[in-house]
Amino acid sequence: MKIIAPVKKLITFYTMLSLRFTKPQMSHALNFMEGLVMHEADKTLSAINRLLLEPLTPSSMADFFTESPWDNDEIKKQAQKVLIKWVIDKKQGNLFRPVIIISIDDSLGKKPKESKHFMPVEWHFDAKEGKAYGYGISFVSMHIQCRNRSVPINWKIYLRNKTVRRLNRKYDLKLSFKSKMTLAIEMLKEIQPLLPSDYAVYVLFDSWYASNRVIKFCCKNNWHVICAIKSNRTFEDKMLSKTARYLRNKNFTKTWVDSARSTTLYWTCLKRGTIKGFQDVMSVIISKRHSRDKKPEFFLCTDLSLSAKQALSLYTRRWAIEVDYLYLKDRLGLEDFRVRSMEGINKYFTLTFLDLAYLMWRKAEEEISTISKVIAIHRREQYEESLMAFGRRVIETQSVDLALKEFLPKAA
């Protein structure tokens, strides 16, 4: 089935963002975003182009990412401004003080080992594979939630020091190495002016980002942090692993933690004190899956008013960023890029993230239960447009065979 034109809801979302594209650039962007949702196989630019009723020249869509003069950073900033305003829209209404939840994490977009010509692709440590390494492109991303609205808000590609030196030497670039912690702080700085001061802000991340730099930056902006921390952190002049070792079961309480669709029982112990490197008192939560668990998990919370149950329930909302990765990779083809340059890959990532933002925007606006259902509804609307266009074409040509050749060449 051919793509006749982007569905109306996608155009509405694009119009809301007010992105600074020229008319031809707008056409390319909308065709690309529509193709990501509609195509079920590998979402390469050539495959998306073949879906169009009137395909472009083979190189034109690739040139949109590599040659067309649009500023990727400006597009991201404009999208952030509009999406954050939509997420924290005060018209949603709430009897309690509204809460903004920001999640930070990283992921690896895998590529075949034979792929040697994509500029930022390299071997990276893959936490999900244990101690193994994966070949691909690593990126740090950010997700924002408020009430029932949720959307990915920022991302940055991570380059190893070795990769930075290789690119600077081979392509005469002036890149500088930035750690994942540095990228996380940069993303927080970008959205900080856009967040209202009368909202409580909680920043969530795993133990990888629980560095003093990131936590201190959040505290400096009067944001609360809820994060996992490693067992070797020093709490009240003693390693957390030793603190937990000498606790008895009577020190723990049974805590039911609510997640999206279920509740899980944990044994938790909340202690307050100082972590090495900080002067302020913080809460440390020691969590076990059962009473004889020898390897407890440790969590840090800077909001002393929260109980263990409240803090852990908030931390479970970090799962939203994992859902982002599922849809970005499996349903929107984030790993299917074929452009080789850093500039082209950055632009490809931007529009793919915006496509996911569109799906989440529509999910919230129309109160649809899942993103998968949004995709199904979107595709149904495109199929309806295609069938109507097919019928009009049959009437114009007075021939079913000619219309089939145009709309369904394989069937013809």
N, C-alpha and C positions, 0 to 999 in steps of 0.2 A: 504494500500500500504506500502511495506517494504522500509526501508532505505538501499540502496545498499552500498553507500559510500558517504562521504561528497562531496558536489558539488565543482567544480574546483575553483570557485570564493572564497569560504570560505577557501579553502586550500591556495590560493594565499594571502588572508588577513592574515592568520595565519603565513605563511612564512615571510611576510613583518614584522611582529612583532618580529620575532626571539626570541620567548619565550624559556626559559631554561627548557624544558620538556624532559624526556626520551622518547623513542619510544612508550612504552606502555602508558605512561601518555599522550602523544600527541594523541594517538588513543582514549583514554577516553575523553579528552577535546573536540576533534573534533566531536565525536559521541554525546556528550552532547549538544554542540552548534547547531549541525544539528537537533537534536531532539527538541530543543526549538522552532526552526523555523517551523518544519514540523508538530508537534503534535498540534491538535486543541483543545483538552480537557485539563484536569489538567496535568501539565507538571511535574509529579513526576518522580523520577529516574527509578522506575519500569516500568512506562508507556513508557518512552523513550527507555528503554532496550528492551521492547517487540516490538518496531518498527524496531529494527535491523534485517536484514536478518539472521544473525547468532548471536542470543542473547547470552550475557555473563551470567555467574553465577549470581544469584540474588544479592549477596552482593558485587560483584567486583566493580561496579560503585560507590556504597556508600563508599567503602573502599578508592576509589580514592580521595574523599573529606575528609575523616576522618583519614585514616591511611597512605596514600601515602605521602612520604617525599618531598613535594615541597613547596617552600617558597612563600607564598601568597604575601608578601610585595615586594619581588624581581620581581615577575610577574607583579604586578601593576606598579612598577617603570619603568620597561622595556617598558611596553605598553604605559605609559605616554610619555616617551621619543620619541618613534616612532610616536605616534598619534599627538603630538604637532608639531613635525617637519613636518608632512604631512599637518596639518591644516594651518600652516604659510608659506608653500612652496612659495618662492619668484617667482617661475616660473609662478604663476597665473597671475602676472602682474597687475599694478594699477598705474594710473597717479597721484593719490593723496597719501598722507602719509597713509600707511596701519594701520588699527585699529583692535585690538584684544579685543573681548568682552568676559568677564568671568561672568557667572551667578552662584549664590549660593542660594540654597534653601534646604528644608527638606521635607520628606514625611513619611507616615506611611504605612507599608505593613501589612495589617490586617490578623489576624489568628482567627480561632474559639475560643470562650471563653473557650471551653473545653480543649484547647491545653495547657497543664501545664508543659510539659517536654522539651520545647525548651528553651535553656539557656537564651538568651537575650530578650525573648518575655515578654512584660509587658504592663500595662495600660499607655497610653500616651495621652496628650491633643491633640485633633484633630481640628485644626483651620477650616478645611473645614466643620466640623459638628457644627459650632458655638462654644458654650461653653461645648460641650460634650467631652467625652473621648472615645478613641478607643483602642482595645486590639490588639497588634501586635508588630512589630519591627520598630523602628524609625531610620532613617538614614539621613545623610546630604550628598548632592552630589554637584558636580561642572560640569558645561558645558562650553566649549570654542568654539568661533566662530571667523572666519576670512574670509572676502569676502564671497564666496559661500560654504565654508566648515565649518562643524559644527559637534561636537562629544562630548559625555560625557567623562570626563577626570579623575574624581576622585570621591570617595565616602568613607564614614566612618559610622559605626554603632554607634548610640547614646545610652548610657546606663544611666538611672536615678541613682541618688545617692543611692537610696534604692536598686536598682538592683545590683549595684556594691557591696554593703555590703552583699547581699544575695549570690552572686556568690563566693565572697571571702570566706565566711563562709562555704558554702556547698561544694565547689569544691577545696578549698585550693588554690585559685588563688591569684595573686598580681595585680589586676586591680586597677586603680585610676579613680575617677570621672573627666570627662571633659565636660564642657558645650558645647552647640552647637556653641557658639561664638569661643571657644577654638578650636573645630574641624575645623571650617571654616578657622581660622588663620593657623592651621597646614597644611591644604590642599593648602593654598596660598603659604606657605613657601616651600612646596614640588615642586611646579611648577615654583617658582620664578627664579631659575637658568636656566630654560629651555626657558624662554621668551627672545626674542631679545630686545636690548635696543633702537633700532631705530623704534620701533612700539609704537603707542599710545595705552595704555591699559585702558579699562573701566571695572570696577567691579560693577555688578548690584546685588542688593538684596532688599528684602522687609524690612519693619520696624522692624521685629523681629531681624535682624542682624545689624541694624543701631546703634550699640554700639560705644562708643568712641574708644574702643580698636581696633575694626575691621577697622574703618575709618582711624585712625591714622596709622595703619600698612600699609594700601594701600597708604596713602599720603607719608609715609616714603620711599616707593619704587617708588615714582613718578608715581603712578597709579591714575587715576581719579575715583571717586565714583559717581554713580547715584543711589539713593535709596529712598524708601519711608520712611518718618519719622512720628512719632506720633505727635498729636496736642498739647501735653503737653511739647514739647521741648522748651527751652528758646532761643528766637531769638531777638537780640538787647535788652536784659534785659526785654523781655516781652514774655509771652506764645504765641505760634503760633495761638492758638484758639482765643485769644484776638486780635491779629494782624488782623486776617481774619475778625473778627466780625465788625470792624470799617472801613473796606474797602467798597467803593461804587462800583457800576457797572462800572462807568467810569474808575476805576483803572484796570479793567479786559479787556482783548482783546480776540476776538474769534480766536481759534487756531485749525486748522485741523491737527490731529495727524495720521500719516501713520502707519498702522500695516501690517501684512503679506499680507492680501488680501482685506483690506478695509481701510477707513479713518473715524475717529470719531471726532466730534466737541466738544471742551472743551472751557470753559472760564478760562483763565489763567492770573496770575499776578506774575511777576518775581521780586523778591527783593534781594538785595545783602547786606550782613552784616555778623556778627559773631554769631555762635552758641555757647552756653555755653559749655566750655571744650575745645574750639579751639581758637587759636589766628588769624588764617588766615581767610580772607574774603571768603565767599562761597555764592552760589546762592541758594535761596529757592523759589520754585515754588508752588503757591497756585492754585489748580485746582478745578473747579466746573463743574458739568455736564450740568447745565443750570443756568441762571442768578439768580434764586431764591433758588438755592441749599444751604441749611443750614448746610450741613455737607461736607465741602470741603476736598480734599485730599492734603497732603503736601509731597513735594519731595525735596531732597537735591542734589545739583550738585557741585562738586569741580572744574569743568572746567568753568571758567568765560567767556570763549569765545563762549559758546553755548547759543543759544536762548532757550526760553521755548519749542518751537516746536522741535528743534533739540534734546534737552535733553530728552523730553518725547518720541520722536520717537526711540531714542536709548534704553530707558527703556523698551519699548514694546518688544524688542528682548529677554527679559527675559522669554518670553513665550516658548522659545525653551526647557527650562528645564522642563516645565510642559508637553510638548510633550514627553519628555523622560519618565516621570512617567506613562503616558498613555500606551506607548508601553511596558515598563518594566513589568507593572502589568497585562495588559489585553492581550497582544500578546506574551510575552516571559515568563510569569509565575514566576515572581520574588517572589510572595507570596506563591508559591506551594511547597516550600522546605519541606523536611521531615527529613533532618539531624538535630540532636539536639544540637551538640556541637557548641561553638563559632567559633572554627577553621573551622569546616565543613560549617557553614553558611557564614562565611567570604569568603571562596573559592567559594561557590555557587554564591554569589553576584558578585564576580570578573568576573567569566565566563559569567554570565548573562549580566553584563554591557559591556563586550567585544563583546557579540553577538549583542547588540544594536549598538555598535561602528562599527561592520562589516556592518550592514544594512545601516548606515549613510555614511560610506566610499563608499559603492557600489552606493548609491543614488547620491553622488557627482561625482564619477568617470564616471558613465554612464549617468549622467544628467537625472535621473529619477525624476519625479515630486514629488512623495510621498513615504514614507517608506512602506505603504501598498502595493504599486505596486512592490517595491523591494521584499517583502515577496511573493507576487503572482508569480513573475518571478522565484525566488529561488525554490518555490515549483514545478513550471512547469518543471524546469530543473531536479529536483529529480524524478518527475513522468516519464519524458522521459527516464532517466537512468534505472528506474525500469522496464518500458515496454521493453526496449532493453534487459535487463537481463532476463526478463520473456521469451522473444522470444528465446534467446540463450538456456535457460533451457529446453524449449519445444523441441528444436532440439536435445539437448543432451539426454533427457530421452525418446524422441519419445512418450510423453504422456502429454496431456493438464491437465489431472486430477492430476498427480504427481506435475506438476509445480504449479497448483492452491493451492494444499495443502501446498506448501512451501512459496508461495508469498501472497496468499489470503486464509488463512485457514478457515475463516468464510464463504467465498463464496463456498469453496469446501464442 
